[in-house]
Amino acid sequence: MASGLIVGINAMGHLGWVKFKCRVCAKVLIVSKDQIYHCPKCKDRNESYFCESDFKRLHGKCPFCKTELKPLL
């Protein structure tokens, strides 16, 4: 057994902490690379994150509660 090696989700460079999935098209979104939009009301309930193309397709409105989508950062 090697000691001192960090493996799995604790390893440096692992994207598990900064990845989201688009609710409509299931595209993997990375926080630092992609523009991510979320619904302030539905974010905690059903993880409603959306990519930029679906934001345009939905005209900036959440498909679940019809509120305005906000950028994540």
N, C-alpha and C positions, 0 to 999 in steps of 0.2 A: 504494500500500500504506500503510495507516494504522499508525503505530508507537505503541506504548504500550497497545494494546488487548489485553486477555486474553480469549480466546474458547475455546469448547469445554469440555472437562472441567476446565480450570484456572480457569474463571470463577467469581466469587463467586456463591453461591446455587445452584450446580449440585449436585444430589443424588446424583451418581454414587458418592460416597465413603460415603454413609450409607444406601444402599438394599439391602435383601435381598429375596429371593422366598421365599414359603412353599413348602415342599416338597410339600405335599398339594394345596392349591388354587391355587397360583401367584399369590397376592395380593402386590402390591408393598408391602413393609413399610419404613417410614421410622423410623430409630432414635429420634428425639426425639418422634415422635407416637404410634407403635404399641407395644404390648407384644409383645416378641419372645422366644421360647423357643428353646433350642438343646440338642442332645445333646452332652455333653462328649466322648464317644467318637467319634461320627460326624461332628462338625463339620468337621474337616479333610479327611476322606475323601470325603464326598458332600454337603457344604454343607447340612447338615440344620438349617434354621431353620424355625420353625413360628409361625403366628399364634395369637392368643388363642382363637379359636373352635375351631381344630384341636387346640389343647392340651386343651381341655375334651372334645372328641370322642375323643381318644386316651387320656383319663384320666391325663394327665401322663406317659405312657410313650412312648419312642421306638418307632416301628413297625419299625425295622430291627434294633435290638439289645435292646429291652425295658428300657433303663435309664431312670432318672428324668430328665425334662427340667428344665433350669435356665433362669431368666430371663437375658437377655443382659446387662442392666445392673444 
